[in-house]
Amino acid sequence: MSRTYIPVALRNVVYERAKAACEYCLTPEMITFAPHQIDHVIAEKHGGATEQDNLALACIQPLTDIGRVTSQLLRFNTPERISERRLLYELLKSGIKFD
């Protein structure tokens, strides 16, 4: 839970950037049982700022401690990794099969 209020306009920017999908695992919000939440990539307690580049839309799984640690270790939030996962998601959605 964030200690800092995240303004609605900033929440909307993060939500639109993520296209309503978890930015860690790319799970679309519409297929989950709970709404996605705004997460600080670098936690506030570790000096992370409440600004667009340090916020990510996240589903429940990555918000668990093990999910957060795994995401950080695998560097899921670099722009390159996010772009790669979005491309893969779009390819899979279009019906392309990987054997």
N, C-alpha and C positions, 0 to 999 in steps of 0.2 A: 504494500500500500504506500502510495506516494505521500511524503510529508508536505509537499508543495502542491497547491492548487494548479491544475493544468487548465488554462483557459479553453473554452469551447472552440474558439477559432483554431488554436494550435492542435487540439484533438482532431478536428476535422481535416487539417492538413495531413496529419499522420495517417488517418483513416483512408483518405483519398490516395495518398502515396502508396499505401499497402494494397489498394484495390480490395478492401474488405477481407484480406487473407492474412494469416499469421506471418509475420516477417521472419520468423525463425524456421518454421516447418512448411509454410505455404498452405496450410489448411484453411479453406474458405470458411468464413464465419457462418454462412448459411447451412453448413452441414454439421455444426457442433451443437451441443446441448446448452452451452453457456455463451454469452456474448464475449467477444474478444475484449481485451483491456489494453490500455496504454502502459507500456513498461519502460523504465529507464534502463538503457543498455548498460551503462555504467551507473550503478546504484548511487542514489543521493548520499548515502552514508560513506561512499568511497569518493566523493567529490564530483559525481556526475551532475551535469546541469540539466535543468528543465528547458531544453531547447530542441528544436526539430531534429537535429543531427544525433541527438542522444536519446530519442524516443522511438519506440517500435510498437506496432500493433502485435499483440501476443495472445495466443489461445491459452487455455488453462495449463496444458502440459509443459510448455517452456517456462511457465511461471513457478513451477516447483523448483526447489533448490537444485535437484540433480539436473533438471532441464536447463536451468540458468548456467550452471557450471559447465555442462556439456556444450552448450551454445557458445560460451566464451572460449573454451578450449579449442573447439572446431572453427572458431571465427566465422560463425554463420552470418554476422551482421556487416561484413565488409561489403561495399557496393558491388564488387565483382561477384561475390557469392550470391547476393540477392538477385542480381541480373541473371546469373546462371540458373538459379532455381526457378525464376519466373519464366525463362525460356523453356526449361524442361517441362514445367507445368503446362505451358501453352502447347507444346508439342504433344504431350500426353492427352490433353484435352481435345486436340485435333484428330486423335485416333492413331497416331504413329506408334508402332510397336517396336520395342527394343528387345532383340533376342540375344 
